[in-house]
Amino acid sequence: MKTALVCGAGGFIGSHMVKRLKSEGYWVKGVDLKFPEFAPTEADDFMIGDLRDIDVCNRAVDRKFDEIYQFAADMGGAGFVFTGENDADIMHNSVMCNINMMDVAYKRNAGRIFYSSSACIYPERNQMDALHPTTSEDSAYPAGPDSEYGWEKLFSERMFLAYRRNKGLDVRIARFHNIFGPEGTWEGGREKSPAAFCRKVAETPDGGTIEMWGDGNQTRSFLYIDECLEGVRRLMSQDQFIGPVNIGSEEMISINGLAEMVMKIAGKKLNIVHIPGPLGVMGRNSDNHLIREKLGWEPSWPLVKGLTQTYQWISEQVEKRHS
């Protein structure tokens, strides 16, 4: 039986990856600061621990795992990443998890390790045009991310690749583009825009008003969690290509369009009030040329399909809160 360690298994992507690996017959250990918030973990063994502490990492990697998935990070949506108030914590906490895990994985002679990087590594200068952003993998340099979160991700990519070159660590790296879905953070300030709008629309009666940061013309693409997991598993299951590679959707939409889509799913017509707030880059979309070439696959779900499932889940959470 194959074994896997999922770091960040109490978080959104990590908890879903545990389920995915279990469905494939793996024995799975999870480690995180917390248990998953919305459903019991499906991990065979789950360890509460702080991966910023090297002793915790040594206890987590207690055998020669076939695969390690390093999702653990200090992260959130624009309201967390772009205010500037959390930069030191974001950089310190995330880089410590990465430094510790790659070193312990190397010293314990673990199998293949996956690192989840981010589209936030791409230069701000290439994402100023909302309709024509550039995010091909080779556009990452000269570097110029728009946030300290992005700088840390880019540094950690380089560190994983250095461990591969110098120490033979078997790594795979993907750059995620706005992953969303059920059982993700939907309130409290760290949620990302799909969850935020699902919550706002669910909480607001038909004909009411919701708030949006900025004019809503900034663009993004969003990838449903199941497709994210599929891309990661395909990357981890082949020997030729290490990445970094985009895992994201090429279906670009404006934030106004995203809000309208959620309203349509909910069957509501709401007014939008535009207010100042943290925005990030003007445009971002996945470029899937490389993943098509190297893995013969790319995400294919239309946004509305994943958003419908996410809205149903978040509206249930809102109803539970108010019942």
C-alpha positions in Angstrom: 0.0 0.0 0.0 1.4 3.4 -0.9 1.8 5.9 1.9 1.4 9.7 1.8 1.9 12.6 4.2 -0.3 15.6 3.6 1.0 18.8 5.3 -1.7 21.4 5.8 -4.3 18.5 6.0 -6.6 20.6 8.2 -6.9 23.3 5.5 -9.1 23.5 2.4 -6.9 21.9 -0.3 -5.1 19.6 2.1 -8.3 18.1 3.5 -9.6 17.4 0.0 -6.3 15.8 -1.0 -6.5 13.4 2.0 -10.0 12.3 0.7 -8.6 11.9 -2.9 -5.6 9.8 -1.8 -7.8 7.6 0.4 -10.1 7.0 -2.6 -7.1 5.8 -4.5 -6.1 3.3 -1.8 -3.3 5.2 -0.1 -2.5 5.1 3.6 -2.6 8.8 4.6 -1.1 10.7 7.5 -2.2 14.4 7.9 -0.5 17.1 9.9 -1.7 20.6 10.6 -2.2 23.2 13.4 -5.9 22.2 13.4 -8.3 19.5 12.3 -10.4 20.2 9.2 -13.1 22.8 10.1 -16.1 21.4 8.2 -15.9 17.6 8.1 -14.0 15.0 10.1 -10.6 14.1 8.5 -10.4 10.9 6.5 -6.7 10.5 7.3 -5.6 7.2 8.8 -3.4 9.2 11.2 -3.7 12.9 12.0 -1.1 14.8 14.0 -1.8 18.3 15.4 1.5 20.1 15.2 3.2 23.3 14.0 5.5 22.7 11.0 7.4 25.9 11.8 9.0 23.7 14.5 11.6 21.3 13.1 10.9 18.8 15.9 7.3 18.6 14.8 8.4 18.0 11.2 10.7 15.2 12.3 7.8 13.5 14.2 5.5 14.0 11.2 7.9 12.3 8.8 8.1 9.2 10.9 8.7 6.8 8.0 9.8 6.7 4.4 6.6 8.1 2.8 6.1 7.4 -0.9 4.7 10.9 -1.4 4.6 14.1 0.6 2.2 17.0 -0.2 3.3 20.4 1.2 0.2 22.6 1.2 0.9 24.1 4.7 1.1 27.9 4.5 -0.1 31.1 6.1 -2.6 32.4 3.4 -5.9 33.9 2.6 -7.7 36.1 0.0 -7.0 39.7 -0.9 -8.3 41.0 2.4 -5.5 39.1 4.1 -2.7 39.1 1.6 -2.8 42.6 0.2 -3.4 44.9 3.2 0.3 44.8 4.1 -0.5 44.2 7.8 0.3 40.4 7.6 3.4 40.4 5.4 5.9 39.5 8.1 3.8 36.6 9.4 3.0 35.4 5.9 6.6 35.3 4.9 8.0 33.9 8.1 5.4 31.2 8.8 5.2 29.9 5.2 9.0 29.9 4.6 9.6 28.1 7.9 7.2 25.3 6.9 8.9 24.9 3.6 12.5 25.0 4.8 11.7 22.5 7.5 9.7 20.1 5.4 12.1 19.9 2.4 15.1 19.4 4.7 13.3 16.6 6.8 12.1 15.0 3.6 15.6 14.9 2.2 17.1 13.6 5.5 14.5 10.9 5.9 15.0 9.9 2.3 11.3 10.3 1.6 9.9 9.7 -1.9 8.4 12.4 -4.1 7.4 15.8 -2.6 4.8 18.1 -4.0 5.0 21.9 -3.4 2.0 24.1 -4.0 3.2 27.4 -5.3 0.9 30.2 -6.6 0.0 32.4 -9.5 0.9 35.2 -7.1 4.6 34.6 -8.2 4.0 36.2 -11.6 5.2 39.8 -12.2 2.8 42.6 -11.4 3.9 44.4 -14.7 2.4 41.5 -16.8 -1.0 41.7 -15.1 -1.9 45.4 -15.4 -4.2 44.9 -18.4 -7.4 43.2 -17.2 -8.1 41.7 -20.5 -4.6 40.5 -21.6 -2.6 39.3 -18.6 0.6 37.1 -19.1 1.0 34.1 -16.9 3.0 31.6 -19.0 5.4 29.7 -16.8 8.5 31.3 -18.4 7.2 34.8 -17.7 8.0 34.5 -14.0 11.4 36.2 -14.5 12.6 38.9 -14.2 10.7 38.6 -11.0 8.3 41.1 -9.6 5.4 39.6 -7.7 2.7 42.1 -6.4 2.8 40.8 -2.8 5.1 39.4 -0.2 3.0 36.2 -0.3 4.1 35.9 -3.9 7.8 36.6 -3.2 7.8 33.9 -0.5 6.2 31.4 -2.9 8.8 32.2 -5.6 11.7 31.9 -3.2 10.4 28.5 -1.9 10.1 27.3 -5.5 13.7 28.1 -6.0 14.7 26.4 -2.7 12.8 23.2 -3.7 14.6 23.2 -7.0 18.0 23.8 -5.4 17.3 20.8 -3.1 16.6 18.8 -6.2 19.8 19.9 -8.0 22.2 19.7 -5.0 20.6 16.9 -2.9 18.6 14.8 -5.3 15.2 15.6 -3.7 12.4 14.4 -6.0 10.2 17.4 -6.3 7.1 18.5 -8.3 5.9 22.1 -8.3 2.6 23.6 -9.4 1.3 27.2 -9.4 -2.3 27.2 -8.3 -4.7 29.8 -9.7 -7.5 30.7 -7.2 -8.7 27.3 -6.1 -12.3 27.2 -4.7 -15.0 24.8 -3.6 -17.0 23.4 -0.7 -15.4 23.1 2.7 -13.2 26.1 2.2 -13.0 29.3 4.3 -16.1 31.4 3.6 -16.0 34.1 6.3 -13.7 35.8 8.7 -11.4 37.8 6.4 -9.2 35.1 4.8 -11.9 33.9 2.3 -11.3 34.4 -1.4 -13.7 36.1 -3.8 -15.9 33.1 -4.9 -16.6 32.2 -1.3 -17.1 35.8 -0.3 -19.7 36.5 -3.0 -21.4 33.2 -2.3 -21.7 34.2 1.4 -22.9 37.8 0.6 -25.5 36.6 -1.9 -26.7 33.9 0.5 -27.1 36.3 3.4 -28.8 39.1 1.4 -32.5 39.0 0.6 -33.6 39.4 -3.1 -33.5 43.1 -4.1 -30.9 43.9 -1.4 -27.4 45.3 -1.7 -23.9 43.8 -1.5 -20.5 45.5 -1.4 -17.5 44.9 -3.7 -14.0 46.1 -3.5 -13.0 48.2 -6.5 -14.9 48.8 -9.7 -15.2 45.0 -10.4 -13.5 45.2 -13.8 -10.4 43.4 -12.5 -10.3 39.8 -13.9 -9.4 36.4 -12.6 -9.9 32.7 -13.3 -11.0 30.3 -10.7 -10.4 26.5 -10.5 -12.7 24.0 -8.8 -11.0 21.9 -6.1 -11.7 18.5 -7.8 -9.8 19.7 -10.9 -7.0 21.1 -8.8 -6.5 17.6 -7.2 -6.7 15.9 -10.6 -3.9 18.1 -11.9 -1.7 17.5 -8.8 -2.2 13.8 -9.0 -1.3 13.7 -12.7 1.8 15.8 -12.0 2.9 13.5 -9.2 2.2 10.3 -11.1 4.7 10.8 -13.9 8.5 10.8 -14.0 9.4 13.2 -16.9 8.2 16.6 -15.8 8.8 18.4 -12.5 7.3 21.8 -13.2 6.7 24.5 -12.2 3.4 24.3 -14.1 0.2 26.3 -13.9 -2.8 24.4 -12.5 -5.7 26.7 -13.2 -8.7 27.5 -15.5 -8.4 29.6 -18.7 -12.0 30.8 -18.2 -11.3 34.5 -17.3 -14.1 36.5 -15.7 -14.4 40.0 -14.2 -15.2 40.3 -10.6 -18.5 41.9 -11.6 -19.2 38.9 -13.8 -18.4 36.6 -10.9 -20.9 38.4 -8.7 -23.5 38.2 -11.4 -22.9 34.5 -11.9 -23.5 33.8 -8.2 -26.7 35.9 -8.2 -28.0 33.9 -11.2 -27.2 30.6 -9.4 -29.1 31.9 -6.3 -32.0 33.3 -8.4 -31.5 36.7 -6.8 -31.1 40.2 -8.2 -29.0 42.4 -5.9 -27.5 45.8 -6.2 -23.7 46.1 -6.0 -22.0 49.0 -4.1 -18.4 49.5 -5.1 -16.1 50.5 -2.2 -12.4 51.0 -1.8 -10.5 47.8 -0.8 -7.4 45.7 -1.5 -7.5 44.5 -5.1 -4.3 42.8 -6.2 -3.4 42.8 -9.9 -5.8 44.0 -12.5 -5.9 40.8 -14.6 -4.9 37.2 -14.0 -5.7 34.1 -16.0 -4.1 30.7 -16.2 -2.0 29.9 -19.3 -2.4 26.1 -19.9 -0.1 25.6 -22.9 2.6 23.8 -20.8 0.3 21.5 -18.8 -1.4 20.4 -22.1 2.0 19.7 -23.6 3.6 17.9 -20.6 0.6 16.1 -19.0 -1.8 15.9 -21.9 -4.6 17.3 -19.7 -6.1 20.6 -18.6 -9.0 21.6 -16.4 -12.3 21.5 -18.3 -15.1 22.3 -15.9 -17.0 25.5 -16.7 -16.9 28.0 -13.8 -20.6 27.9 -13.3 -20.6 24.1 -12.5 -18.1 24.4 -9.6 -19.6 27.7 -8.4 -23.1 26.1 -8.3 -21.8 23.4 -6.0 -19.9 25.9 -3.9 -22.9 28.2 -3.5 -25.1 25.3 -2.4 -22.6 24.4 0.3 -22.1 28.0 1.5 -25.8 28.8 1.6 -26.3 25.7 3.8 -23.6 27.1 6.2 -25.4 30.5 6.3 -28.7 28.8 7.0 -27.1 26.8 9.8 -25.7 30.0 11.3 -29.1 31.7 11.3 -31.2 28.7 12.3 
